[in-house]
Amino acid sequence: MNRLDIAHIVDHTRLKPETTAAEVIALCVEAEALDVYAVCVSPTFVMTARENLASHIAVATVCGFPSGKHVSSIKAAEARASIEQGADEIDMVIDIGQAMAGNWAAIEQDIDAVRGAVGSTVLKVILETAALDDDQIRQACGAAQRAGADFVKTSTGFHPSGGASVHAVQVMHHTIGDQLGIKASGGIKTWDQACALIAAGATRLGLSGTRAVLDGCTT
């Protein structure tokens, strides 16, 4: 893949809690210069991003972020409010504790609540794969698929267990095939990492250091 191929599947991301409106505006300017697919910002900055971004670049935001411990109705309301403010895609966090306990019906119900709130809006489900074993990843993917998600996503980038890994993406891809998209995010800092994750099955990348990754292109 060349530089533009990668750029066109990137969610250019800024989710740090100390982020300012000025930094989001700068993110949007850089997103257009790099020709990425989307920007991903906190819910409080959805309107700022939409107002400062070319219409062909999507605005993604998060809900239940980063812990996933929010009540499902709160996640749903947060997602709905973000769409009303201009979000094109929602990245929700599941309750990782429920996944580790094997409460898959609860996970599916949680995702279903947000799916119902967002209608046809693209819904990505963050699994926090570094905290889960392979069977838990497979089961979480199954719950997301049954609940109508469009993507499964590796990580928030905030969990101490780590971010995206080639192995986790392979497990996700082997589980869902081409039925859902796979977003790899969390700790992706180099071109080689990005390419390896795509080769493993990732169809979208969440990057905070997008320019540095793209500048590593050698083709």
C-alpha positions in Angstrom: 0.0 0.0 0.0 1.2 3.5 -0.7 0.9 6.6 1.5 -2.5 7.7 0.1 -3.9 4.2 0.5 -3.1 4.3 4.2 -4.3 7.9 4.7 -7.7 7.0 3.3 -8.4 4.5 6.0 -7.1 6.6 8.9 -9.2 8.1 11.8 -6.9 11.0 12.7 -7.4 11.1 16.5 -7.2 13.4 19.4 -8.9 12.1 22.6 -6.6 13.3 25.4 -8.6 14.9 28.2 -6.5 18.1 28.1 -7.3 18.7 24.4 -8.4 22.3 23.6 -10.6 23.6 20.9 -7.6 25.2 19.2 -5.9 21.7 19.1 -9.0 20.2 17.5 -9.1 22.9 14.8 -5.4 22.2 14.1 -6.2 18.5 13.9 -8.9 19.3 11.3 -6.4 21.4 9.3 -3.9 18.5 9.4 -6.6 16.0 8.5 -7.3 17.8 5.3 -3.7 18.2 4.4 -3.1 14.5 4.9 -6.3 13.5 3.2 -7.5 11.1 5.9 -10.8 9.3 6.1 -12.0 10.8 9.4 -11.1 12.7 12.5 -11.9 11.2 15.9 -12.5 13.6 18.8 -14.3 13.7 22.1 -18.0 14.3 22.1 -17.6 17.9 23.4 -15.6 18.7 20.2 -17.9 17.1 17.6 -19.4 20.5 16.5 -16.0 22.1 16.5 -14.7 19.4 14.2 -17.7 19.5 11.9 -17.5 23.3 11.5 -13.8 23.2 10.7 -13.6 20.2 8.4 -14.2 19.6 4.7 -17.5 17.7 4.3 -15.8 14.7 2.6 -13.9 13.9 5.9 -16.0 12.1 8.4 -16.3 13.1 12.1 -16.1 10.1 14.5 -16.5 10.4 18.2 -16.6 8.1 21.3 -19.2 7.0 23.8 -18.7 5.2 27.1 -15.1 6.3 26.8 -12.6 5.1 28.0 -13.8 2.8 30.8 -17.0 1.3 29.2 -18.5 1.3 32.7 -21.3 3.7 31.8 -25.0 2.5 32.0 -26.1 1.4 28.5 -28.9 4.1 28.4 -26.2 6.8 29.1 -24.0 5.4 26.3 -27.0 5.5 24.0 -28.0 9.0 24.9 -24.4 10.2 24.5 -24.1 8.6 21.1 -27.5 10.1 20.0 -26.4 13.6 21.2 -23.2 13.3 19.2 -25.1 12.4 16.0 -27.4 15.4 16.5 -24.2 17.6 16.7 -22.8 16.3 13.5 -21.0 13.0 14.2 -20.9 10.5 11.3 -19.5 7.5 13.3 -19.6 6.3 16.9 -16.9 4.3 18.6 -18.4 2.8 21.8 -16.5 1.0 24.6 -17.9 -2.2 26.0 -17.8 -3.1 29.7 -14.5 -5.0 29.7 -15.3 -6.5 33.1 -18.4 -8.1 31.7 -16.3 -9.5 28.8 -13.7 -10.9 31.2 -16.5 -12.5 33.3 -18.1 -14.0 30.2 -21.4 -12.1 30.4 -21.9 -12.0 26.7 -25.6 -11.4 26.8 -24.9 -8.2 28.8 -22.3 -7.2 26.2 -24.7 -7.8 23.4 -27.5 -5.8 25.1 -25.1 -2.9 25.7 -24.1 -2.8 22.1 -27.7 -3.2 21.0 -28.8 -0.2 23.1 -26.3 2.0 21.3 -27.2 0.5 17.9 -30.8 1.4 18.5 -29.9 4.9 19.4 -27.7 5.6 16.3 -29.8 4.2 13.6 -27.8 3.7 10.4 -24.8 5.7 11.7 -21.5 3.7 11.5 -21.0 2.0 14.9 -17.6 0.7 16.0 -17.3 -1.4 19.1 -14.1 -1.1 21.2 -13.1 -4.4 22.8 -9.9 -3.5 24.6 -8.3 -6.6 23.1 -5.0 -6.4 25.1 -7.0 -7.1 28.3 -8.8 -10.2 26.8 -7.6 -13.7 25.8 -8.3 -15.1 22.4 -11.6 -16.8 23.2 -12.8 -13.6 24.9 -11.9 -11.6 21.8 -13.8 -14.1 19.6 -16.8 -14.1 21.9 -16.8 -10.2 22.0 -16.7 -10.1 18.2 -19.6 -12.4 18.0 -21.6 -10.3 20.4 -20.8 -7.2 18.4 -21.9 -8.9 15.1 -25.1 -10.1 16.6 -26.0 -6.7 17.9 -25.5 -5.1 14.5 -22.1 -3.3 14.8 -20.3 -2.2 11.7 -16.8 -2.5 13.1 -14.9 -4.1 16.0 -12.0 -2.1 17.3 -9.0 -3.2 19.3 -8.4 -0.5 21.9 -9.1 2.9 23.5 -5.4 3.6 23.7 -5.9 4.4 27.4 -5.8 0.9 29.0 -2.6 -0.1 30.8 -2.6 -3.5 29.1 -1.7 -2.0 25.8 -3.1 -1.2 22.4 -3.4 -2.8 19.0 -1.5 -6.0 18.2 -1.1 -8.0 15.0 -2.2 -11.2 16.9 -5.4 -9.6 18.2 -6.3 -8.3 14.7 -5.7 -11.8 13.3 -8.0 -13.3 15.9 -10.7 -10.7 15.1 -10.4 -11.3 11.3 -10.5 -15.1 11.7 -13.6 -14.7 13.7 -15.6 -12.3 11.6 -14.0 -12.5 8.2 -15.3 -9.7 6.0 -18.6 -9.4 7.8 -17.5 -6.4 9.9 -14.8 -3.9 9.5 -11.8 -4.0 11.9 -10.3 -0.9 13.3 -6.8 -1.2 14.8 -6.0 1.6 17.3 -3.7 2.2 20.2 0.0 2.6 20.1 0.5 2.5 16.3 3.5 4.7 15.7 5.3 3.5 12.6 4.6 2.7 8.9 5.7 -0.9 9.4 3.2 -1.3 12.3 0.4 0.1 10.2 1.1 -2.2 7.3 1.4 -5.3 9.5 -2.0 -4.6 11.0 -3.6 -4.1 7.6 -2.0 -7.3 6.4 -3.5 -9.0 9.5 -7.0 -7.8 8.6 -7.4 -4.2 9.8 -9.6 -2.1 7.5 -9.4 1.1 9.5 -6.6 2.6 11.6 -6.9 5.0 14.6 -3.8 7.1 14.7 -2.8 10.1 16.8 0.6 10.5 15.1 -0.7 10.2 11.6 1.9 12.4 9.9 4.8 10.4 11.4 3.3 7.1 10.4 2.7 8.3 6.8 6.1 9.9 6.6 7.5 6.4 7.1 6.2 5.3 3.8 8.9 3.9 1.5 6.8 3.1 -1.5 
